[in-house]
Amino acid sequence: MTYEYILIEHPAPGVALVRLNRPKQYNALNLRLLQELAHAFRTLDEDDDVRAIVLTGNDKAFAAGADIKEMMDKTAVQMKNAPFISGWDAVALAKKPVIAAVSGYALGGGAELAWACDIIIASETAVFGQPEINLGIIPGAGGTQRLARTLGKYLTMEIVLNDRRLTAAEAERFGLVNHVFPVDTYLEEAIKMAARLASRAPLALRFGKEAVLYAFNSTLDAGLQHERLLFYTLFCTEDQKEGMHAFVEKRTPQWKGT
């Protein structure tokens, strides 16, 4: 696929940077952009040279929401049949860790794109919100579910029903954002974190992510059993032997991803 609305860079070993690129529209998420995003994430997820992914926009907007002009006259059937949700799903289902580097507006579908990632690094100017209620709709790409699981019922209700916006500092305080940095450095810090992730044992990285995500879709007992299975399985890998021997021998491990 030829990309029109996203850019892909490789700023550090093992790191892919995916940049939303509709700056005049504040990176509004139209169908073409979402299809490109889905294709890019599926491709990067299968690329053994990529071990961590950073998703970003620009300093003014991560993504200000879905493209309302494109959606406003659609029927329910047209919306359901279009591959509209594919971009969010591809991000959420990536096996590799995904860091959202967010600055400026992250609203509506843009906020949901951040929520679909595994780690969020924000600039001090970031603003998060789900303003769909003002359009006569509700979030449709995971906003109600992921927010409720992180924030609980009451604050999620205020965000979804009354268009409460969260500053970067508030989002960090409520556990929605990992770290907040100045606008000049937030992307650099996200790339640094991705590079650190990319230096880890690839299979352990993937299994660790899988185990954490499993906790959101299971009981505690089922989650514990799944975690234990993944833990034991890693003892079948060369990387486990290399990592432990390197620790004992006081040297840097050389990961193979096997």
N, C-alpha and C positions, 0 to 999 in steps of 0.2 A: 504494500500500500504506500502511495505517495502522501506524505503528511503536509497538510495545508495549515492546520491550526495548532500543531504541537511541534516542539523542537526537542531533539534528544542529543545530549552531550555525555561525555565520559570524563568527568573532572578529576577522578582519582582511580587508582587501581581497584577493580571490582565494583565500582560505583557507576550507576547510570542516573543521569539527571533528566527528568521529563518536565518540560516547561510548557504550560498552557500559553498559547500565543494568539489571542484576539485582543490586543491591548486597547483598541478603540472602543470595544464593547465591554471593557472590564472583565475580559475572559468569560463572558456569558457562554453557557454550555449548550451549544446547538447540537443537532443530531450528528452532523459530520464530525465535530470535535470529539464527541463521545465514542463514535465508531473508531476514530483514529486512536483514541486513548485505550480502548479495549484491545485493539490490534497490537499496539505498542507494548502494553503490559503482558499480554500473552507471549509475545515474542521475547521480551526481556526475561520473563520467567523461565523460558526454556533455554536461555543462553548461559552456558556454564561459566563464561567469563564475567558474568554479572552476579554479584552476591548480595547487593543491597540497592534499593531504588529510592531516589529523592523525587518527590512531586512538588512542583512549585508553580507560581504564576509570575507576577512582577511586584514591585514595591507597593503599587497602589491597590492592586487587587489580586488575591489568590484566585477567586472566581466569585463574581457578584451574584451568581444564581443561574438558573436555566434561562434559555432564550425565550422570553415570554411572547415575542412577536411570532415565533415559529410555532408555539403551542396553542395560542389563544383560541383558534377556531377548530382545533382537533376534536374528534369525537372520542368517547371512551374506548371504542373498538380500535380506532386508529392509534391511540396512545398505547394500548395494550399490545398491538401487533407490531409496532415499530420497535427496533432494537434500542430503545431510548435508555433503558437502565443498564445496558451492557457495560458502559464505562465505569460506573460505580461498582458493579459486580466484579469486573476484572481486577480492579484495585483491591477490593476486599478479599478476593479469592487467591491473590498472589501468594505463592509459597514462600517467597523471599521477603525479608522485612522491608517495609515501605515507610519512609519518613515524609510527612507533609511539612514543607517549609512555607509558612503562611505569613503574608504581610497585607495590610489593608483589608479590603472587604472579603469576608468568607461568609456569604449569605445564602440561604436556601440550599439549592443543589450544590453550591460551592462549599458550604459548611458540611454538607453530607459527604462530599468528596474527602474532606479532611477527616471526618469521623471514620471513614472507611480505611484509613491508614493505621499503622501500628504505633507510631510515635509522632508527636506534633511539636515542631519548633516554630515559635511565633516571633514576629517582630513586635516592638512596643506599640505599633500602630494598628495591629490586627484587631478586627471587630468580627465577632461571630454572632449569627442569628438565624432564625427560621421564620422569615416574614411571610410565609405562604398564606397565612390566615387573611392577610390584606388583599389577596387575590381570589378569595373564595375557595381555596383548596387547603390541603395539609401537606407536610413533607411526604414524599413518596419513594425516596431512595435510602431509607434507613434512619432518618433523623429521629423519629419518635422512639424507635426501638433502641438505638445505640445511646441516645441521650438518657433515656430512662434507666438503662443498665449502668450508666456512669454516675448520673446525678441524682437518681431517685425520682419519685413521683412529682413532688411539689414544684421544684425549680423547672423541671421539664415541662410541666403544665403551663407555667408562666411564659416560658420561651415559645412554646408551640401555640398557645391560645392567645397570648397578649403581646407577641412580638418583642419580648425582652431581648436586648442585645447585650452581649458580654464583651468587655474589653479583654485584651490579652492578659492583663494582670488578674482579672476576675476568673478567666478561664483556667489560668494556672492554679489559682487558689482552690477552684472547685474540682481540680483533677482532670480537666479536659486537655490541658497543654502541659508538656513536659518541662519546657524551658522557654523563657522570654529573653530576647537580645535586642540591641539597637538595630534599626533598619539597615545600617551599614554592614552588619556582621551576621544577621540571622541565617542567611543562606550559606555563608561560609561555615558557620557552626553546624548546620544541618549536614553539609557535605563531610565535615570532619567526623561527625558521629557515624555517618554511613560508612566512611572509610574504616572506622574502628570495627563496625559490625562486619564489614567485608573481610577483615583480617581473622575472623573467627572460623572455627571448624564448620564447613558448610552444612553438613548433615545435622550437627547439633543445633545450628542456627535455625534450620527449618523445623526440626522436631520441637525445639523450644517454643517457637511461634505457634505451632500446631497445638501444643499442650495448653498454652495460655488461652487460645481462642476456644478450645474445647470446653473450658470452664463456663463460657457464656451460654452453652447449648446443652448442658447436662446437669445431673445432680452431682453433689460432692462425691458420692461413692463412685459413680461412673467416671468422673473426672480423675479421681485418684487411680483407678484401675488403668485408665488410658495413659496417664502420665507414667505409671510403672512399666507398662508395655513399651513405651517409647524409650524409657531409660534403659531397660534391659536390651532392647534392640540395638542401641548404640554400641554395646559391647561386642557386636558382630563387625564393627567397622575398623578399618585401618587407622582412621583418625583418632579413635579412642586410644588405641595402643600407642600411637605417636604422641598424643597429648600427655598421657600419663608418664611415658618414658622420658619425654622432654622435661616434664616437671621434676622428676627425680634426678635427672642428669643436669638440671639447671641450665637449659638451653632453650632457644626459641623453637616452638614446634613448626614443622613444615606440613601444612595441611594438603591433602590430596582430594578431599571430597568423596572418599570411598571408605 
